[in-house]
């Protein structure tokens, strides 16, 4: 269990700290008082106070975190400004989140997801700069008999150029693009001799295992790949190239994740692959055995996921707050407290349903349910 718990705690501590620090940074930038900066929920295990009066603490339940603003107000649009003005003196009002201009409140809330995307960007940039990135062209060494690839027209020695419109820059990306596709038919653009062809392949969905031994439903097309001219092209990138490819990876993971979530909502994607904290803990422990590089790469992907999820327009999440601010901007005033509380209840129901579903998948993954 320790091989799972320790990597999981490290991953959560870093990703959640960065997220909350994004909120904290913009709050301090615009003069908002911050009373608590917490990693985890529940009983405080240890902490300390800084010179500005913020209590930095680690709590017992390491499944998130929060930044608490001066005045103990939530970050939804508030309509009771007069009551707030009467409760605090002029110096204290300067530290209240709710009295800040709309654009400052938006940036404070958006700062958390933004920090998660920046963390992923820094990780990918560092990997490409100091370790390198693979640019080995993907050549089909073998097309299995009667496989979807053969039926779709793929042949030996085809060089794969694109999958579903995504440029294949290395042999490592082929499996990723096939796995992340939610289409019934996958488009392969290949180079054959001097011609470029676009072929359509309908993958088989089979029960198998990922590289860590976890059971998954795999999309298989029936090809074996090799390096072009049997030469591996792995190079360290300069700062500009590393930044470009890092930004491209963050963008691809974000859009592919959104497409996958959209596919699940429409019933086109496999919902059994959606996991929660238990599965993340299991996978983080497994990935950690492959070394630091694999672990921090996973941290980047988890950070992107956390940033994306928090931008969903669901009350209780950052995206829910931003949704209320959008209403405030359009209407010229905040929504009524009663309306916001109604949205809050809907958001609570959606989050609890998601937690139940992911926990069920996690327990099923552990073999507790058939």
C-alpha positions, 0 to 999 in steps of 0.5 A: 500500500505504501508504494501506492500511497506515497506517490499519490500523496506527492502527486496530490500535494504538488498538483493541488498546491499549484492550483491553490497557489494560482488563486492565492497569487492573484488574490494577493496581487489585488489586495484580497485578504487570505486567512487560510491556505489549506492542502486537504480537508478536515482536521489540521495536521500541522501548519504555520502563520505567515507575516500577512496573517495567512494560515498555511496548513496540511489537513487529514483528508488529502483530496483537494484544498482551498484558499479562504478569503478574509470575511469568510465569504464565498466567491459567488456573486453577492447581492448584499453589498450594503450589508457588507459595507456596514459590517466592515470598516474602510480598511477591512473592506479593501481586503474583501474579495466580493468588493473587488472589480469583476475582472479581478474576481475573474482572474482570482478564480481563473488563477487556479486552473491557469496554474495547473496548465502552466505546471504541465507546460513547465513539466513538458518544457523541461522534459523536452529541453533536458531529456529530449523528445522522440521524432522517430517516424512511424512505419507499419512493419506488419498488418495483421491478417483480417484485421481492421487495418487490413480491411481499411487498406493499410499496408506494410511500409506505410508511413503514418502521417496523421491520425484523425487530423493529428500530425504523427510526429513520432512512433510513440504518438500512434497508440496515444491518438488511437486510444484517445479517439472517440470516433467509430471510424479512425482516419489514417493519413499515410505516405505510400511510396510518393503518394499520400492516402487517407484511409478509414479504419474501424477499430475493434474494441477488446478487453486487454491490459495497458502498459501497467497491467490494468484491465482496459477496453482497448481500441485495436487496429491490428498493426505493428510499428517500427522505426523508419530505416530502423533509426531512432530520432530522439533529440533535445530541443532548444527553448523555442522548440521545447515551448512550442511542443510543450504548448502543443501537448497541453492543447492536445491533451485538453481538447482530446480530454474534452472530446472524450468527456463529450463522447461519454455524455453522448454514449460514444466513449467508454465510461469504465475508464473514468476513475477517481482517487483510488485509481489515481493512487493505484496508477501513480504507484505503478508509474512511479516504479518506472522512474521520476520521468514517467511520474512527473509526466503523469503529474503533468497529465493529472494537472491538466485534468484538474485544470479542465475539470475545475473549468466546468460550469458547475457550481462549487467548481471554479467554472461555476463561479465564472459562470455566475460572473458571466451572468453578472456581466451580462445582466449588470447585476448578480443573480439573486441569492436564491437563484444561485443557491438553486444552481448550487444544489444542482452542482452538488448533485452532479458532483456527488453523482460523479464521485459515486460513479468514479468510486464504483469504477475504482472498486470494480477495477480492484475486483470488488465488483464483477 
